[in-house]
Amino acid sequence: MRFYSVSSYWVVLLLVLVVKAGPIEARVAIASAHPLATQAGFEMIEQGGNVFDAAVAVSAALAVVEPAGSGLGGGGFWLLHDAEKNNSIMLDGREKAPLAARTDMFLDEQGNFNPQASKNGALAAGIPGLAAALVHLSERYGRLSLEVCLQPAIRYARQGFEIGPRHQKLLRFRLRALQKNPTAARVLLDHGKIPAVGYVLHQPELARTLELLAQKGRAGFYQGEVAAKLLASVKRGGGIWTQQDLDQYQVVERAPIQGEYRGIKITSAALPSSGGIVLTESLNILSAFPLAQFDAVTRIHVVAEAMRRAYHDRALYLGDSDFVDAPVARLLNPDYAAGRRQNIRLDRALPSAYLSETGFEADAGKHTTHFSIIDDKGNRVAATLSVNFPFGAAFMAEGTGVLLNDEMDDFVARPGTQNGYGLIGGAANAIAPGKRMLSSMTPTFLQDESRVAVLGTPGGSRIISMVLLATLDFAAGYGPDSWVNVPRFHHQYIPDQIQYEKGGLTDDEIVGLKALGHRLKEKGYRYGNMQAVQWNLKTGRLTAASDPRGEGLARVR
Ligand code: GLY
């Protein structure tokens, strides 16, 4: 008897220790750009919620604690997988152009582009989708009520949270624009100046807006008190929103882009994001190259050549599929990739001018946010959310705490004119009333015979190349810690150069790539903020990793 009881005691103790240590009973893995957002997700799991409840809580919490990246005034894409139904969908909560928007709305009478107007202030803002997406996600997929899922965000907004160095750095980046908007300055700045790290940011008006959303669902945001305040502020700020815009805003469930690379199933964002298409086309082009056998220089060269071609197609063909007939099937066809691959030479870079006469230029910022969640049944969420530039349009609607996005800048204001990130496109991404602007956000699932991965990152046009590099790292057998650490380089057709993050290429790689004819541009910083989780199908083990470049938190519980 005694023997059995002691033994049972040790068995129980051992089980408890194993459980605490990790894999056996680790039910959910969450990685997000802010520890409080990750914590909000786990709060839902602890209350009996599922990964979709956690996704609602994380999204709402990020809107409060990382206002530079996303928010109720913005939108995003939630890639969802319901394991029981074995079904993946993309929830499209992307902003839409207001109904009064016009193709030439950012051009003056001489036809000159006014880049300030599409980036700062109320005219830059598309109709937000985040609030509608949270309601949809909660009602359609969650187990808990929306009210419960929004509680952590409401708490963070009302009780405040300490700002970190990243928040402070992004405030500095947008300081002048924020100072021009008295409401944003009052809420986000400390007497008009950058607050110190550790400053407690209280957002009582945002807490009230979240409470109304929690109580009334979409009517709490798109109608009534909040809607009236949004519309009044937008009007005063020179914007063009109407109640009809808010009433008509709808999220859309879309079929994700599906691809395959060396036995790995790719599931990623569909239009109006270019992410999944550019990612899959790049991988299709790369699939015929023995990357693992190449030396580092040849490997980077070939990957950059694939990026060059896929980004070229992005610029030429892609826009909101509700408005334009984008040739998606052709771009994803392996035969098309074979054609694109034909003029890739191992001994020489092909100048972008040889692909087309059109000039394109691009850069990428530190905006947007991503989080990844998976449970040990395989239910999962990859969500990339954005207000575009850090702190969006730097315009807060009075009395709401809602910072408006500046996603209108993701449209092509005029063919041949660069947007805020230097991107140029064609008619497919021209402004039209009610249209969604082309995105680069790339929330992605990867699956091979033994692993399921959920990943994504912020980073403007470089989002897609970052997810591509992480996918190649997954294909090489590495795990989340490695994907988020991979040194980053990027080619997007024009400028005709390989951009790389600070320290992203070795001296030998730089010499070798120059010898192949590549122009190189080192960025003065490390970029991206990847959040990734993995479920090992053979061991059941969950793992999670948060990009060391950011201040996020990845945990398994
Ligand atoms: N606003 C960034 C993107 O959607 O690509």
Residues whose N, C-alpha, C, O or C-beta is under 5 A from the ligand:
A	BS01	LIG	S386 N388 L438 S439 S440 M441 G460
